[in-house]
Amino acid sequence: LARNYRGLNQYKLAKQHTMEADRIQQESGTLRGADQKAQINVSLGHIFFEEKKFKQSKKHFELYLSAPSFSKLLHNEFSVYQRLIAIDSIFNDASSAVNYYKRYNQLLDSNFRFKK
């Protein structure tokens, strides 16, 4: 539901439903575990990014990247790295942006063999 609201640019409703999913997840930790928590973090990261709350966005994106690898989706990882690079550019943090750019390129290469 939150994803649908995000797609309609209804960030307040998207955040409300994502926070409710997070609350339910915390109350019953075994409900879907790391996978569900990772998806909540990536969703909140995108919502906060669209609301221009970049510090909160970065926090949730970094939590997503620190999740176990089985709980992450490739297309989410690509978008998370792109957004983190953008956030670091906004904060004028070139060294962090370069670090995320290198990790993004490693992810591309490991999945699509761009380097020769």
N, C-alpha and C positions, 0 to 999 in steps of 0.2 A: 504494500500500500504506500509506504513512504517513497519508494522508487517512482511510483506513478505520480505522486505529488511533486516530486523533484522534476520530473519530465514536463510538468505543467507550470514550472517556476513558482510553485506554491511552497516556498521554503519553510514557512512557519508550520504548516500542516505536516510537511515532510519531517521536520525536526521533532514535532510532537509525537508522531508515530514511531520514529526511530528511537526516541528517548523511552517510550513505552516498551518497545522491544528490548531495549537495554535493561530496563527495570525488571522485566520478566526474566531475562537471561540471568541477572544477578540473583534473583530469588530462587531460581532452579538451575543451578550451574551445570547440571548434566543434560539440560534440555537439548543442546546441540553443541555445547562446548566451544572450543576454539574457533570452529568454522563460523558459527553464528556471531561470535564476538568480533571476528575479523570483518565480517560483512557490515556489522553495526558501525565499526570504526571507519571503514571506507565511506559509508554513507554519510556519517556525521562530518567527515573531512570534506566531502564535496558540498554539503549543505553550508558549512561554515565558510568555505571558500566563496561560494556564490553570495553569501551575506557580507563578504569582505572582512570576516573575522579570521584573519590569517594566522594568528598565533594558535587559536583553537583548532583551526584546520590542520596546521602542521603537526600539532600534538596527536590528533587522531590518525593522520596519515602515517606518522612514525610508529604508532601503536600497531597499525595494520601491517607495516613492513616487518615488525618484530614478531608477528604471529608465526606459528609453525608453518612450514612451506605447504603442507597438505591442505591448509585452510585458505590459501590465497589463489586467486584466479589471475591468469596471465593478463587479460585485458585490464583488470583492476590495477595490477602492478604498473603497467604502462602509464595509465592515467594518473596514478599516484605520483610516480616519478616526475611526470610532466608538470603536475601541479606544484610539487615541492620545489622544482627548479623555478617556477614562476614566483612562488612565495619568497624564495631566497633572493630573487631579482628585485622584488618589491622592497625587501628589507635591506637591499644592497649588501648581501652577504655572498660575495663571489666565491669564496673558498667552499662554502657549503653547497652552493649551486653546482660548482664544478664536480664536487664529490658525487652528488646525485646524478649528474649528467654521465659520469663514468659508469656508475652502477646501472643506469638506464641502458647505455650502450652495451655493457656486458650482458644484460638481460636480452637485448635484441640479438646479439651475436650468438649467445648460447641457444637461442630458440630458432633463429633464422640463418645463422652462419653468414653474416654480412662480411666479416673480415676474411681475407684470403691468406 
